[in-house]
Amino acid sequence: MTNSVESVAISLGNEPPEALGFKTEEQIETALIPLMAEVFHNETIYVK
């Protein structure tokens, strides 16, 4: 018996705007700006 392993490549950041519920990239940027500002304000970014 042979077991097969299937790998699934996940592409993060390359999704079309429609896949995320937006019509344009500008709408995505508008939604992200307040979220990014909150992260930078709270200094919750960790890099290792």
Buried (B, 14 or more C-beta within 10 A) or exposed (E): EEEEEEEEEEEEEEEEEEEEEBEEEEEBEEEEEEEEEEEEEEEEEEEE
